[in-house]
Amino acid sequence: MDGEELRLLVLNKWGKMYDTRIHQRRDQFNKLQLYLQIMWKHVGQKSFPLTEAAYMEQLDAVAELLTEWGAQDVVRRKIPESTKFPKLDTTGANAVMIPLDIEVE
């Protein structure tokens, strides 16, 4: 997987070039879990902090990690299946969280 493939997955699903990040947090069993976050910020938004070139660098870095961890197929499957939408509204910022099946030490 590369950044362009990740960009197309996000763009085809949600219609905008949303930012993506790797996020870690503990689940209800206190086990550390990694997630791919599809953020509510996107290219073209006035408050978006990255240029389009920097956005592509960010996607390349995220895609490289996903590939290194062997999680690219999970992402290819889970993004199109997602029923959630990244958004910022009166309840706050809501990223789409895709759990990655990766053992974290």
C-alpha positions in Angstrom: 0.0 0.0 0.0 1.2 3.5 -0.7 -0.1 7.0 0.1 -2.0 7.3 -3.2 -3.9 4.1 -2.6 -4.8 5.3 0.9 -5.9 8.7 -0.5 -8.1 7.0 -3.0 -9.7 4.7 -0.4 -10.6 7.7 1.8 -11.7 9.9 -1.1 -13.9 7.2 -2.7 -15.5 6.4 0.6 -16.1 9.9 2.1 -15.6 12.3 -0.9 -12.9 14.4 0.7 -9.1 13.9 1.3 -9.3 13.5 5.0 -6.2 13.3 7.2 -5.2 9.9 8.5 -3.2 9.1 11.6 -2.0 6.1 13.5 -3.4 6.2 17.1 -2.9 3.9 20.1 -5.0 3.6 23.1 -6.0 1.0 25.7 -9.2 -1.1 25.3 -11.6 -2.1 28.0 -9.2 -4.9 29.0 -6.3 -2.5 29.3 -4.6 -4.0 26.2 -2.8 -1.5 24.0 -4.6 -1.3 20.6 -3.5 0.5 17.4 -6.0 2.2 15.1 -6.1 4.0 11.8 -7.9 7.2 12.4 -9.6 9.0 9.6 -9.7 12.6 11.0 -12.4 15.2 10.4 -9.9 17.6 8.9 -9.4 17.5 5.1 -7.5 19.1 2.3 -9.3 22.3 1.1 -10.6 23.2 4.5 -9.4 26.7 5.6 -8.2 25.4 9.0 -6.4 22.3 7.5 -2.8 22.7 8.6 -1.1 20.9 5.7 -0.4 21.7 2.1 -1.4 19.0 -0.4 2.2 18.0 -0.7 2.6 17.6 3.1 -0.7 15.7 3.2 0.6 13.2 0.6 3.8 12.8 2.7 1.7 12.1 5.7 -0.4 9.5 3.8 2.8 7.9 2.5 4.2 7.6 6.0 0.9 6.1 7.3 0.6 3.7 4.4 4.3 2.6 4.9 3.6 1.7 8.5 0.4 -0.2 7.6 2.3 -2.2 5.0 5.2 -2.8 7.4 2.8 -4.1 10.0 0.9 -6.2 7.5 -2.4 -4.3 8.2 -3.0 -3.0 4.6 -5.6 -5.6 3.8 -7.5 -4.8 6.9 -7.6 -1.2 5.9 -8.6 -2.0 2.3 -11.5 -4.0 3.7 -12.6 -1.8 6.6 -12.7 1.6 4.9 -15.3 0.7 2.3 -17.3 -1.3 5.0 -17.4 1.7 7.4 -20.7 3.2 8.3 -19.2 6.1 10.2 -18.3 9.5 8.9 -15.5 11.7 10.1 -17.0 15.0 11.3 -16.8 18.0 13.6 -20.1 19.0 15.0 -21.8 20.2 18.2 -20.8 16.9 20.0 -17.2 17.5 19.1 -14.7 16.0 16.7 -15.4 12.4 15.6 -12.7 10.5 13.8 -13.4 7.1 12.2 -11.4 4.5 14.1 -10.3 1.4 12.3 -8.8 -1.2 14.6 -5.6 -2.8 13.4 -4.9 -6.4 14.3 -1.3 -5.7 15.4 0.3 -7.0 18.6 1.7 -4.1 20.6 4.3 -4.8 23.2 
